[in-house]
Amino acid sequence: MIGRQKQMVMDDLSHKRLFAFEDTISILNFCRFVETARAGDTMTPCLLPPEHVQFYRKVVTRLVEAGLLSSNTMELFNTTFSLPSIEDENPDYQAPSSYADAGTGSCTTVA
């Protein structure tokens, strides 16, 4: 299902049917997170809107409970999408006053 969502977003991008830029980046980063978590890998910490993180946290919890993701996925999620992880990865990082100010500071960017 995550793969289909990612493909739909990528198709929208390629056909110039964009919705809100920050939503696009957020969805792509979450899809990438799920793919890397399923493969047992980690990804670079990302800055997402707090309300997106709350929603994605619930989705990951349900996927873990359903046995579709491993039990350590929530720890990976918190490491990937928490501000302290981003600051640890980039010591010179200064948090933007809002997600919109973050620009391309997230993992996935759209050219």
C-alpha positions as CSV (number, residue, x, y, z in Angstrom):
1,M,0.0,0.0,0.0
2,I,2.8,2.4,0.8
3,G,4.4,1.7,-2.5
4,R,1.2,2.6,-4.3
5,Q,0.8,5.8,-2.4
6,K,4.4,6.8,-3.2
7,Q,3.8,5.9,-6.9
8,M,0.7,8.1,-7.0
9,V,2.6,11.0,-5.5
10,M,5.5,10.5,-8.0
11,D,3.0,10.3,-10.9
12,D,1.3,13.6,-9.7
13,L,4.8,15.2,-9.6
14,S,5.7,14.0,-13.1
15,H,2.4,15.3,-14.5
16,K,2.6,18.6,-12.6
17,R,-0.5,17.7,-10.5
18,L,1.1,19.0,-7.3
19,F,-0.7,19.5,-4.1
20,A,0.9,21.4,-1.2
21,F,4.7,21.1,-1.5
22,E,5.3,20.3,2.2
23,D,2.6,17.5,2.0
24,T,4.4,16.0,-1.0
25,I,7.7,16.0,0.8
26,S,6.2,14.6,3.9
27,I,4.4,11.8,2.2
28,L,7.5,10.8,0.2
29,N,9.7,10.8,3.3
30,F,7.2,8.7,5.2
31,C,7.0,6.2,2.3
32,R,10.8,6.1,2.2
33,F,10.9,5.5,6.0
34,V,8.5,2.6,5.7
35,E,10.5,1.1,2.9
36,T,13.8,1.4,4.7
37,A,12.3,0.1,8.0
38,R,10.9,-3.0,6.2
39,A,14.4,-3.6,4.7
40,G,15.9,-3.3,8.2
41,D,17.8,-0.1,7.3
42,T,17.7,3.4,8.7
43,M,17.5,6.8,7.0
44,T,18.7,10.3,7.6
45,P,16.7,12.2,10.2
46,C,14.0,14.4,8.6
47,L,12.0,17.4,9.7
48,L,8.3,17.0,9.2
49,P,5.3,19.1,10.3
50,P,4.4,18.0,13.9
51,E,0.8,17.1,12.9
52,H,2.2,14.8,10.2
53,V,4.5,13.1,12.7
54,Q,1.6,12.5,15.0
55,F,-0.5,11.0,12.2
56,Y,2.4,8.9,10.9
57,R,3.2,7.7,14.5
58,K,-0.3,6.2,14.7
59,V,0.1,4.6,11.3
60,V,3.4,3.0,12.3
61,T,1.9,1.8,15.6
62,R,-1.0,0.1,13.6
63,L,1.5,-1.5,11.2
64,V,3.6,-2.8,14.0
65,E,0.5,-4.2,15.8
66,A,-0.6,-5.9,12.6
67,G,2.9,-7.5,12.3
68,L,3.7,-5.7,9.0
69,L,6.7,-3.9,10.6
70,S,9.1,-5.1,13.2
71,S,8.8,-4.2,16.8
72,N,11.8,-1.8,16.7
73,T,10.2,0.3,14.0
74,M,8.7,2.8,16.5
75,E,12.2,3.4,17.9
76,L,13.4,4.0,14.3
77,F,10.5,6.3,13.7
78,N,11.3,8.4,16.7
79,T,15.0,8.6,15.8
80,T,14.2,9.5,12.2
81,F,11.6,12.2,12.8
82,S,12.6,13.7,16.2
83,L,14.3,17.1,16.3
84,P,17.1,16.0,18.6
85,S,18.1,13.4,16.0
86,I,18.3,16.0,13.3
87,E,20.4,18.2,15.5
88,D,22.7,15.3,16.4
89,E,23.2,14.5,12.7
90,N,23.9,18.2,11.9
91,P,25.5,20.1,14.8
92,D,25.1,23.4,13.0
93,Y,21.4,22.9,12.4
94,Q,19.0,25.6,13.6
95,A,15.4,24.6,13.7
96,P,13.1,26.8,11.5
97,S,10.3,28.7,13.2
98,S,7.9,26.6,11.1
99,Y,8.0,23.6,8.8
100,A,7.4,25.9,5.8
101,D,10.6,27.7,6.6
102,A,12.5,24.5,6.4
103,G,12.5,24.4,2.7
104,T,14.6,21.5,1.4
105,G,15.9,20.6,4.8
106,S,14.0,17.3,4.7
107,C,15.4,14.0,3.4
108,T,13.5,13.9,0.1
109,T,13.5,17.0,-2.1
110,V,11.6,17.7,-5.2
111,A,13.5,19.5,-8.0
